[in-house]
């Protein structure tokens, strides 16, 4: 599938229904998720950062761009880039970085309003909107086919104000975002309020905890896209940590019981490699 085909397919997924967009953190996890039949993937800044020994937020722009390119080139389905805050404060600088992100071959990207400073976590409202408009302009100048998701981060940075969240989502929609996202909301009431406020534009819901919501539940609430952020990467890291701790602390290897076999993984990735188009 060409980059243009991936972008068309990604945009079509946002037109109706509800789909899960899981978040791989490397090529292997991306290929495996694709093999399970998911229609699109999204990167995770935290999952990738932790996998290479960095804290979330410490990975440089160029490192992240290379990561997007690796995943996009290794998979045959659309990829959405978690482009964090655009690696700049100034709207014009965000726009320049967005153009670099588009060049990696992603089908979509997200920009958030988190400043990086937990004492003052959200960009001033007017500046946040200008950053969204700048991103929209950059995408349009590049052809307009990349799906743009605008995020407001209050609920995951100690500003859980639903009215302000909705105010920002509506403004971001008016400023040109294709999809809206407020990570950290979790109740049915919060979800319904956000989908109602910005409809018919699609909402992405972050299902990063045991909230009890199924895909059908979220679809009924008007959610169009469901991501999991860094949670699946943490599931993998959690299993590793528990196993390593048991060996270090107790000298036991009980955690090795019933794990996936080397032969099973070899078969999947060997067969998967044979299905890939020959360059």
N, C-alpha and C positions, 0 to 999 in steps of 0.2 A: 504494500500500500504506500503510495507516494505521500509526501508531506501534505500536499493539497487535499488528497483523499482523506487523510486522517483528520484534517481540520474540518472538512465538510461533514464527516461522520460524527465528529465531536459536537458540532453545532446542532446536528439533527437530533442527537440524544437529548438535548435540552429543550426540544420543542414540545414533548409530551411524555407522559408516563413518569416513572421513577427508576433510577439506576444507581448501583453501588459502584463507586470509584475508589478501589483500595489503594493503599500507599506503600509501594515497594521502596526499599532503601538501597538496593544494588541491582545489578543486571540479573543475577540468579533469581532473586525474589520476584523481579518483574516478569521474567520469562515464565516462572511457575504460575504466577497469577494469571498471565495471559492464557496459559495452558488450561486453566480452570474455566475459561470461557467469559471472563470479565470483558466488557466492551470498551473500557478505557481505564487508564491508570493515572495516579497523581504522585508526584514526589512528596517526600516529607523532609523538611529541613532538620528536624530533631533526629529522625531515624538515620539519615545519612551522616549527620554530624557525629552521633554516638558511635556509628560503625567504623569511623576513621579516627576515633579518639579525640573528638572536639566536643565542647559544649554547644548546645543549640544557640545560634547567633554569632558564634566565633568563626564559622567557615567564611572564607572570603568570597566576594562576588565571582571572581574568575574560577575558583574551585567549584563553585556551585554551577556555573555555566557549563563547565566541562562535564559535570555529573548529569545535567539535563541532556547534553548531547549524547552521552554514552547510553542512557536509558532510551532516548528517542530513537537512536539508530539501531538498538538491539531488539526493539519490539515492533510489532506490526499493527498496533492499535494506538489510538490517540493518547497523548501524555499531557497532563496539566502540570505546570511548574509552580511550586510553592516559592514565589519570588520574594517572599517576606515583605519588607518595606521598600523594595526597589533599590536598596543599597545606596540611598541618598535621601536627604531631606527636601532639597529644592525640586520643585516640579519639573524644571527643564532637565535636571540631572537624572531624575527618575525616568523621564522620557527617553533619554539617551541609553540608559541601562536596559529599558524595556526593549529597545530595538536590538540590543545584543542578545537578549533572551529569545526574541522571536527567531533570530538567526540560528539558534541551536536546533530548530526543527520541532519545537513543541506545538501542540494544538491549542493550548490554552495557558493562561498564567493568572496568578492572583497577586494583588497588591493590598497590603494591610495598612491600618492607620496607627499602628504601634510605633512609638518614638524610639524604643530601646531603653528608655529611662523609666524605671518602675515608680519613681516619685512623681512623674508627670507623664503617664503612659500613652495618652492619646494626643495626636496632633490637633492643634486648634481647628475648630470645625471648618472655617473658611479655607485654611491651608490643606486640610484633608481632602476637601472637594476639589481644589485646584490640582492636587496630585492625581486624583481620579481623572479629571479632564485631560491632564497631560498624558496620562497613560492611554486614554481613548484616542487622542490625536496621534500618538506614536503608532498605535495599532492600525489606525485608518491609513496613515501614510505608508505603512508596510503592506497594505492590501486589504486590511479589515477582516481577514478571515480567522484570526486567532480569537478564541472566546476569552473575554475579560471578566474575571471575578473580582469584585471589590469586597474587602473584609473590614469589619469593625471589631476591635479586639477587647472592648470593655469588660466583657464577662470573664475573660481569662487573665485580666490584669487589674483585678480589684476595683473595677468600676462597673458593677453589675446593675446598670440603670437601663431598664427596658425601653423607656420613653426616648432616652438619648440614642440608644441602639437603633431604634426604628427611625428616628429623625435622620441619623446618618445613612442608614440603608436607603431610605427614600431619596435623599440628596444624591447618593452615589448612583442610584438608578437613573435619576434625572440627568446626571453628568455623563452618562454613557456606558455604565457597567452593564454587561450582558447577564451576569449572574451575581447574586448577593449572598453574603456569608457572615454569620455572627457566631464564631466558635465559642462554646461555653454555655449557650442556652441549652436547656435540657428538659424542661417540663412541657407537657402538651400545650398548656396555655401560652407559654413563650413561643413555641414553634408556630402555633396557629396564628398568633398575633403578627409575627414577622412575615409569614407567607401571605397573609391577608394584606399587609401594609404595602408590599412591593409587587404583588401580583399584577399582571400575568408574568412578570419576569421571574425566572426560576430562583429558588433558594437552595443553597448547599447546607446540609446539616452534618455537623461533626458528631459521629456516634463513637465517642472515645471512652465510654464507660458502660457499666452494666445498668443502663437506664431502663431496660425492659422493652424498648421500642423495637419492633420488627420492621422489615422493609414495608410490609403491608400497612402497618400502623402509621409510618411516616408518610407513605404515599397518600393515605386518607387525610392526613393533615395538610397536604398540599406541597410536601417536599418533593423536589425534582431530582436532587442529587445527594447521595450519602457518601461521605468520606470517613476515614478512620484515623487520619493524622498519623502520628508516630506510634499508635497503639500496637499495631502488629509487630513493628520493630522492637517495641518493649516486651512483647510476649516472647519473642525469640531471645532477647537479652536476659529476661527474667529466668527463662529455663537454663540458659548458660550459667548465670550467676548462682542459681540454686545448686546446680551440679558442681561447679567449681568450689563453692563453699563447703559442700559435703565432703569432697575429696580432701580439701585443705584442713578442715576442722576435725572430721571423723575418720579419715582414711578409708572411706567407703565409696563404692561405685554403683550404689543402688539406682541412681538416676539414669543409668544407661539402659535399664530395662524397657523394652517395648518401643525404643526409638526407631525412627525410620532407618532402613538399612542403606548401606553404601550401594548395594546392587540396585535398589529401587530408585535412588537418586541418579545413579549412573544411567539407568534405562530411560528415565524421563528426559534427562538432558541430552543423551545420545539421540533419542528419537526426535526430540525437539530440534536439535541441530540439523538433522536430516530434512526437516520440513522447512527450514529457512531458505529463502531465495538465494541462489548462488550469485555472487557478485562477479 
